[in-house]
Amino acid sequence: MGRPADTSPEAWRLLIDLIRQLPAEERLRRALELSETVRLAAEDALRRAHPEASERELFLMSARQKLGNELCRKVYGPA
């Protein structure tokens, strides 16, 4: 994980040290929460970009983003 450009090296080291002090279960919980937040944001972006799309179409667009065209076609068939 690289340091964001707007964060000083000292602040970044402090954050990393604090994260390392967390119990493994807490780090995992936070990672899963962040993953869910990113998933919901991506889903929301697709809905805003394609307001006319059905739930199935949105699902397939999301799958295509995650899996790539070829694997998505193999798993879900031609869209």
C-alpha beads as a LAMMPS data file, in Angstrom:
LAMMPS data file: protein, C-alpha beads

79 atoms
78 bonds

1 atom types
1 bond types

-500.0 500.0 xlo xhi
-500.0 500.0 ylo yhi
-500.0 500.0 zlo zhi

Masses

1 110.0

Atoms # bond

1 1 1 0.000 0.000 0.000
2 1 1 1.549 3.269 -1.102
3 1 1 1.352 6.588 0.679
4 1 1 -1.184 9.050 -0.771
5 1 1 0.433 12.158 -2.251
6 1 1 -1.419 14.444 0.163
7 1 1 -0.184 12.588 3.267
8 1 1 3.164 13.283 4.909
9 1 1 5.529 10.332 5.421
10 1 1 5.262 10.807 9.195
11 1 1 1.459 10.738 9.185
12 1 1 1.503 7.687 6.906
13 1 1 3.889 5.804 9.215
14 1 1 1.672 6.671 12.191
15 1 1 -1.420 5.356 10.395
16 1 1 0.340 2.136 9.379
17 1 1 1.604 1.647 12.952
18 1 1 -1.924 2.130 14.321
19 1 1 -3.358 -0.352 11.830
20 1 1 -0.676 -2.900 12.725
21 1 1 -1.630 -2.603 16.394
22 1 1 -5.220 -3.619 15.692
23 1 1 -6.158 -7.236 16.333
24 1 1 -6.363 -9.324 13.153
25 1 1 -10.143 -9.664 13.521
26 1 1 -10.546 -5.882 13.584
27 1 1 -8.307 -5.403 10.551
28 1 1 -10.340 -8.008 8.674
29 1 1 -13.641 -6.409 9.724
30 1 1 -12.464 -2.993 8.530
31 1 1 -11.182 -4.407 5.243
32 1 1 -14.521 -6.110 4.607
33 1 1 -16.413 -2.912 5.434
34 1 1 -14.222 -0.934 3.053
35 1 1 -14.710 -3.548 0.337
36 1 1 -18.488 -3.304 0.763
37 1 1 -18.330 0.500 0.595
38 1 1 -16.357 0.347 -2.655
39 1 1 -18.794 -2.221 -4.109
40 1 1 -21.804 -0.050 -3.260
41 1 1 -20.140 3.059 -4.711
42 1 1 -19.385 1.222 -7.966
43 1 1 -22.958 -0.071 -8.108
44 1 1 -24.300 3.439 -7.519
45 1 1 -22.071 4.822 -10.290
46 1 1 -23.441 2.221 -12.713
47 1 1 -27.030 3.086 -11.745
48 1 1 -26.381 6.806 -12.317
49 1 1 -24.632 6.174 -15.643
50 1 1 -27.362 3.792 -16.845
51 1 1 -30.656 4.823 -15.190
52 1 1 -32.664 2.878 -17.763
53 1 1 -30.858 -0.433 -17.101
54 1 1 -32.635 -3.348 -15.480
55 1 1 -31.264 -5.063 -12.376
56 1 1 -29.982 -7.907 -14.584
57 1 1 -28.242 -5.482 -16.930
58 1 1 -26.625 -3.705 -13.987
59 1 1 -25.532 -7.056 -12.564
60 1 1 -23.929 -8.023 -15.876
61 1 1 -22.197 -4.639 -16.234
62 1 1 -20.778 -5.068 -12.744
63 1 1 -19.698 -8.631 -13.500
64 1 1 -18.013 -7.461 -16.709
65 1 1 -16.068 -4.825 -14.757
66 1 1 -14.908 -7.388 -12.208
67 1 1 -14.285 -10.389 -14.460
68 1 1 -13.470 -8.875 -17.833
69 1 1 -15.412 -9.514 -21.034
70 1 1 -14.139 -13.002 -21.814
71 1 1 -14.665 -14.566 -18.387
72 1 1 -18.003 -12.789 -17.942
73 1 1 -19.198 -14.274 -21.246
74 1 1 -18.011 -17.752 -20.206
75 1 1 -19.774 -17.531 -16.832
76 1 1 -22.999 -15.689 -17.773
77 1 1 -23.244 -16.226 -21.523
78 1 1 -23.546 -13.541 -24.167
79 1 1 -25.248 -10.412 -22.860

Bonds

1 1 1 2
2 1 2 3
3 1 3 4
4 1 4 5
5 1 5 6
6 1 6 7
7 1 7 8
8 1 8 9
9 1 9 10
10 1 10 11
11 1 11 12
12 1 12 13
13 1 13 14
14 1 14 15
15 1 15 16
16 1 16 17
17 1 17 18
18 1 18 19
19 1 19 20
20 1 20 21
21 1 21 22
22 1 22 23
23 1 23 24
24 1 24 25
25 1 25 26
26 1 26 27
27 1 27 28
28 1 28 29
29 1 29 30
30 1 30 31
31 1 31 32
32 1 32 33
33 1 33 34
34 1 34 35
35 1 35 36
36 1 36 37
37 1 37 38
38 1 38 39
39 1 39 40
40 1 40 41
41 1 41 42
42 1 42 43
43 1 43 44
44 1 44 45
45 1 45 46
46 1 46 47
47 1 47 48
48 1 48 49
49 1 49 50
50 1 50 51
51 1 51 52
52 1 52 53
53 1 53 54
54 1 54 55
55 1 55 56
56 1 56 57
57 1 57 58
58 1 58 59
59 1 59 60
60 1 60 61
61 1 61 62
62 1 62 63
63 1 63 64
64 1 64 65
65 1 65 66
66 1 66 67
67 1 67 68
68 1 68 69
69 1 69 70
70 1 70 71
71 1 71 72
72 1 72 73
73 1 73 74
74 1 74 75
75 1 75 76
76 1 76 77
77 1 77 78
78 1 78 79
